[in-house]
Amino acid sequence: MAIENFTDPELVQILIDKVSNLTTFFQAVGGIILAYLIFSAVNLWINRKKKKEMEKINNNLEDIKKLLKKKK
């Protein structure tokens, strides 16, 4: 009896539509996750670059302080 209902074209079309909607939803979620991962990777790269630059500035500041102490 259940197999007979499954061969009904209208029922099959309804099932295909629901699976299609679910597939579209998962594709959208996957796209959002992929965009977030790309954003995080770029953000990580920029932050490392900023950190390296800040360390360089900090070292230069320490050198300037040492030079000023020597002049006094």
C-alpha positions in Angstrom: 0.0 0.0 0.0 2.8 2.4 0.8 4.6 1.6 -2.4 1.5 2.4 -4.4 1.3 5.9 -2.8 4.9 6.5 -3.6 4.4 6.0 -7.3 1.8 8.8 -7.4 3.3 11.6 -9.6 2.0 14.4 -7.4 3.5 12.9 -4.3 6.8 12.4 -6.0 6.8 16.0 -7.2 6.1 17.3 -3.7 9.0 15.2 -2.3 11.3 16.5 -5.0 10.3 20.1 -4.2 10.9 19.7 -0.5 14.4 18.1 -1.1 15.1 20.9 -3.6 14.3 23.5 -0.9 16.5 21.7 1.6 19.4 21.5 -0.9 19.1 25.2 -1.6 19.1 25.9 2.2 22.3 23.8 2.7 24.0 25.5 -0.2 23.2 28.9 1.3 24.5 27.8 4.7 27.7 26.4 3.0 28.2 29.7 1.2 27.9 31.6 4.4 30.4 29.3 6.1 32.8 29.6 3.2 32.6 33.4 3.2 33.2 33.4 7.0 36.3 31.2 6.6 37.7 33.4 3.9 37.0 36.5 6.0 38.7 34.9 9.0 41.8 33.9 7.0 42.2 37.4 5.6 41.6 39.0 9.0 44.2 36.7 10.5 46.8 37.6 7.9 46.1 41.4 8.3 46.4 41.1 12.1 49.7 39.3 11.9 51.0 42.0 9.6 49.8 44.7 12.0 51.4 42.9 15.0 54.7 42.6 13.2 54.6 46.3 12.4 53.7 47.2 16.0 56.6 45.2 17.3 58.9 47.0 15.0 57.6 50.4 16.1 58.0 49.3 19.8 61.6 48.3 19.2 62.3 51.6 17.5 60.7 53.4 20.4 63.0 51.6 22.8 66.0 52.6 20.8 64.9 56.2 20.8 64.5 56.1 24.6 68.0 54.7 25.0 69.5 57.4 22.7 67.6 60.1 24.7 68.9 58.8 28.0 72.5 58.8 26.7 72.2 62.5 25.7 71.1 63.6 29.2 
